[in-house]
Amino acid sequence: DKSLTVAENMKTLTERLADFSPAAQFVEDYGRVRSLLEHAWPSESKRESEYLGLARKEISTVFSTNNVVQLTKYSRLQWRLYEEKV
């Protein structure tokens, strides 16, 4: 049941996980708090440029962000907070 977009696939996956494990608790506020987390756990940002000719004229620039480490730390924090409640 794959879709063409990651967003739709993630929604389907989340729904299936919830059906499979009704007792699971989902933390869905990461998107909302991500900018606040940048102060504690910055994302990795990278800039790649492509140049043309001897004059080294820049013809394209691509910025990419990797938030795997940030998401992992946030996930572990959520687990820790959950464990303290139980």
C-alpha positions as CSV (number, residue, x, y, z in Angstrom):
1,D,0.0,0.0,0.0
2,K,2.8,2.4,-0.8
3,S,2.0,5.9,-1.9
4,L,3.9,8.4,-4.0
5,T,4.9,10.7,-1.1
6,V,6.7,10.1,2.1
7,A,4.0,12.0,4.0
8,E,1.3,9.7,2.9
9,N,3.4,6.6,3.6
10,M,4.2,7.8,7.1
11,K,0.6,8.4,7.8
12,T,-0.3,4.9,6.7
13,L,2.6,3.4,8.7
14,T,1.5,5.3,11.8
15,E,-2.0,4.1,11.4
16,R,-0.9,0.5,11.0
17,L,1.4,0.7,14.0
18,A,-1.5,2.1,16.1
19,D,-3.7,-0.8,15.0
20,F,-1.1,-3.4,15.7
21,S,-0.2,-2.0,19.1
22,P,-3.2,-0.1,20.6
23,A,-1.3,0.5,23.9
24,A,1.5,2.4,22.1
25,Q,1.8,6.1,22.8
26,F,2.7,8.4,19.9
27,V,4.6,11.7,20.3
28,E,3.5,13.9,17.5
29,D,4.9,17.3,18.5
30,Y,8.4,17.0,17.0
31,G,7.5,19.1,13.9
32,R,6.2,21.8,16.2
33,V,9.2,21.9,18.6
34,R,11.9,21.2,16.1
35,S,13.0,24.9,15.8
36,L,13.4,25.0,19.6
37,L,15.5,21.9,19.6
38,E,18.0,23.6,17.2
39,H,19.4,25.5,20.2
40,A,20.3,22.3,22.1
41,W,20.8,19.8,19.3
42,P,21.5,21.6,16.0
43,S,20.8,19.9,12.7
44,E,23.7,19.3,10.3
45,S,23.5,21.7,7.4
46,K,25.5,21.4,4.2
47,R,25.8,23.7,1.2
48,E,26.9,22.3,-2.2
49,S,27.6,24.6,-5.1
50,E,28.3,23.8,-8.7
51,Y,30.6,26.1,-10.7
52,L,31.0,26.6,-14.5
53,G,34.1,27.5,-16.4
54,L,37.4,29.1,-15.5
55,A,35.7,32.2,-14.0
56,R,34.2,29.8,-11.5
57,K,30.7,31.3,-12.0
58,E,28.3,29.6,-9.6
59,I,25.4,28.0,-11.5
60,S,23.6,26.2,-8.7
61,T,23.5,25.8,-4.9
62,V,21.9,23.1,-2.9
63,F,21.3,23.3,0.8
64,S,20.6,20.1,2.7
65,T,19.7,19.5,6.3
66,N,20.1,16.2,8.3
67,N,18.3,16.0,11.6
68,V,18.8,12.3,12.3
69,V,20.9,13.0,15.4
70,Q,18.4,15.6,16.7
71,L,15.4,13.3,16.2
72,T,17.2,10.4,17.9
73,K,18.1,12.5,20.9
74,Y,14.5,13.9,21.1
75,S,13.1,10.4,20.9
76,R,15.4,9.2,23.7
77,L,14.3,12.2,25.8
78,Q,10.7,11.3,25.2
79,W,11.3,7.6,26.2
80,R,13.1,8.8,29.4
81,L,10.2,11.1,30.3
82,Y,7.8,8.2,29.7
83,E,9.8,5.9,31.9
84,E,9.8,8.4,34.8
85,K,6.0,8.5,34.7
86,V,5.7,4.7,34.8
